[in-house]
């Protein structure tokens, strides 16, 4: 069967202006530089980033999908609020999905899969040693994605990654609660890596449950629920 003749040119750029804008605004929200409830004026952002309003609006629409901003009819855009109710719902879903996905990953993990998680752990440990909470928080999502990758469950993994994108803000909040919170998360990540290496899916699932419960308990206290 003859191949399809390509008659168009459609080059892919490594990162678009919208990608970069979304990443920078996201970082400022997650870093609490843009605070919950704060108005994000598109004109001011366009001036600050030296771009037109159109890519700013597109970037904000992406962040709306992630739950980080809210578009209000006739009132502009604000940073979304954090709430105990939203956190509880997100962590309920997380607890239903992640332990089982991790158990499946443990059953299928190869030496290369384990090495990939080891590499992220090294970067997390370095970030913690440097006192770089933002980098540690950013690596948290990479760590969990790498833990789940061996499961070979792409649809479930996509759901969990989308969920963790929404949870990221709450994870960053938990990690900002003090050095003890970061040390606990770091210690529990070591435990999850050990579970991956152990080949015991039940023990791994239980460790994941405990990890999720620890974070949720700290956030419930911080949010006054």
C-alpha positions in Angstrom: 0.0 0.0 0.0 1.6 3.3 -1.1 2.4 5.8 1.6 0.6 9.2 2.0 2.3 12.0 0.2 2.9 14.9 2.6 1.9 18.2 0.9 2.0 20.6 3.8 4.6 22.3 6.0 3.6 22.5 9.7 6.8 22.9 11.8 6.5 22.4 15.6 8.3 24.9 17.8 9.8 23.6 21.2 7.6 26.0 23.2 5.0 28.6 22.2 4.6 32.0 23.8 1.4 30.7 25.4 3.2 27.7 26.9 5.8 30.0 28.4 3.3 32.5 29.7 1.2 29.7 31.3 4.3 28.3 32.9 5.4 31.6 34.4 2.0 32.6 35.7 1.4 29.1 37.1 4.8 29.3 38.9 3.7 32.7 40.5 0.4 31.3 41.6 2.0 28.1 43.1 4.6 30.2 44.7 1.9 32.3 46.3 3.2 35.5 44.6 -0.2 35.8 43.0 -2.5 35.1 46.0 -5.9 33.4 46.2 -8.7 35.9 45.2 -6.2 38.4 43.6 -7.3 40.0 40.4 -5.1 39.2 37.3 -5.5 42.2 34.9 -4.8 41.0 31.4 -3.5 44.5 30.4 -1.0 44.6 33.3 0.2 41.1 32.6 0.6 41.9 28.9 2.7 44.9 29.8 4.8 43.0 32.3 5.6 40.2 29.9 5.9 42.5 26.9 3.3 40.6 24.8 -0.2 41.3 23.5 -3.4 40.5 25.4 -4.3 37.5 23.2 -1.6 35.1 24.4 -2.2 36.2 28.0 -5.9 35.3 27.6 -5.0 31.9 26.1 -2.5 31.2 28.9 -5.1 32.1 31.5 -7.7 29.8 29.9 -5.2 27.0 30.2 -4.8 27.8 33.9 -8.6 27.9 34.3 -8.7 24.2 33.1 -6.1 23.5 35.8 -8.3 25.1 38.4 -5.8 27.9 39.2 -7.8 30.9 37.9 -11.5 31.8 37.5 -13.0 33.9 34.7 -15.9 36.0 36.0 -18.4 37.5 33.6 -17.8 41.2 33.4 -15.4 41.1 36.3 -12.2 39.8 34.8 -10.0 37.0 36.1 -8.9 36.1 39.6 -6.7 33.5 41.2 -8.9 30.7 42.5 -9.4 30.3 46.2 -8.1 27.3 48.1 -10.7 25.5 50.2 -10.9 22.6 52.6 -13.8 21.2 50.6 -12.0 21.1 47.3 -8.9 19.6 49.0 -10.9 16.9 50.6 -12.6 16.0 47.3 -9.3 15.9 45.4 -7.6 13.8 48.0 -10.6 11.4 48.2 -10.2 10.7 44.5 -6.4 10.5 44.8 -6.8 7.8 47.5 -9.1 5.8 45.4 -6.8 5.7 42.3 -3.1 6.1 43.3 -2.6 3.1 45.6 -3.9 0.6 43.1 -2.0 2.2 40.3 1.2 2.0 42.3 0.6 -1.6 43.2 0.3 -2.4 39.5 3.5 -0.5 38.8 5.4 -2.4 41.5 4.4 -5.7 39.8 5.7 -4.6 36.4 8.7 -2.3 37.3 11.9 -2.9 35.5 15.4 -2.0 36.5 15.2 1.0 34.1 11.9 2.1 35.7 13.5 2.0 39.2 16.6 3.9 38.0 14.3 6.7 36.6 12.7 7.1 40.0 16.1 7.0 41.7 17.2 9.9 39.5 14.2 12.0 40.5 14.8 11.2 44.2 18.4 12.5 43.9 17.1 15.7 42.5 14.5 16.0 45.2 17.1 15.4 47.9 19.3 18.1 46.4 16.5 20.6 46.3 15.7 19.9 49.9 19.3 20.3 50.9 19.4 23.7 49.1 16.2 24.8 50.8 14.5 25.1 47.4 10.9 24.4 48.3 9.6 25.5 44.9 11.9 23.0 43.1 11.1 20.2 45.6 7.4 20.9 45.0 7.7 20.8 41.3 9.7 17.5 41.4 6.9 15.9 43.6 4.6 15.5 40.6 7.5 14.1 38.5 8.2 11.6 41.2 4.7 10.3 41.4 4.4 10.1 37.6 7.6 8.1 37.5 6.3 5.8 40.3 3.1 5.1 38.2 4.7 4.8 34.8 5.5 1.1 35.0 1.9 0.2 35.5 1.2 0.4 31.8 -2.3 1.9 32.4 -2.2 5.0 30.2 -5.8 6.1 30.7 -5.6 5.7 34.5 -2.2 7.4 34.5 -3.7 10.3 32.5 -6.5 10.8 35.0 -4.1 10.7 37.9 -1.7 13.1 36.3 -4.6 15.5 35.6 -5.7 15.1 39.2 -2.3 15.8 40.5 -2.1 18.9 38.4 -5.1 20.2 40.4 -3.6 18.9 43.7 -0.2 20.5 43.0 -1.3 23.8 44.6 -2.3 22.0 47.8 0.9 19.9 47.8 2.9 23.1 47.6 0.9 24.5 50.4 1.6 21.4 52.5 5.4 21.6 51.8 5.4 25.3 52.8 4.1 24.5 56.3 7.7 24.1 57.6 10.9 22.1 57.5 9.2 19.2 59.3 6.6 18.9 56.5 9.3 18.7 53.8 11.4 16.2 55.8 8.3 14.0 56.3 7.5 14.1 52.5 11.1 13.3 51.7 11.2 10.4 54.1 7.9 9.0 52.8 9.2 9.3 49.2 12.2 7.2 50.3 9.7 4.7 51.6 7.8 4.6 48.3 11.0 4.1 46.4 11.9 1.2 48.7 8.4 -0.3 48.1 8.9 -0.1 44.3 12.2 -1.9 44.7 10.7 -4.5 47.1 8.3 -6.0 44.5 5.5 -6.1 47.2 2.4 -4.5 45.7 0.3 -4.7 48.9 3.0 -3.1 51.0 3.4 -0.4 48.3 -0.3 0.4 48.2 -0.4 0.7 52.0 2.6 3.1 51.9 0.9 5.2 49.3 -2.3 5.4 51.3 -0.3 6.5 54.4 1.6 9.1 52.2 -1.7 10.6 51.0 -3.3 10.5 54.5 -0.3 12.3 56.0 -0.5 15.2 53.5 -4.3 15.4 53.8 -4.1 15.6 57.6 -1.6 18.4 57.5 -3.7 20.3 55.0 -6.9 19.9 57.0 -5.1 21.4 60.0 -3.7 24.3 57.9 -7.1 25.0 56.3 -9.0 24.8 59.6 -11.2 21.9 58.6 
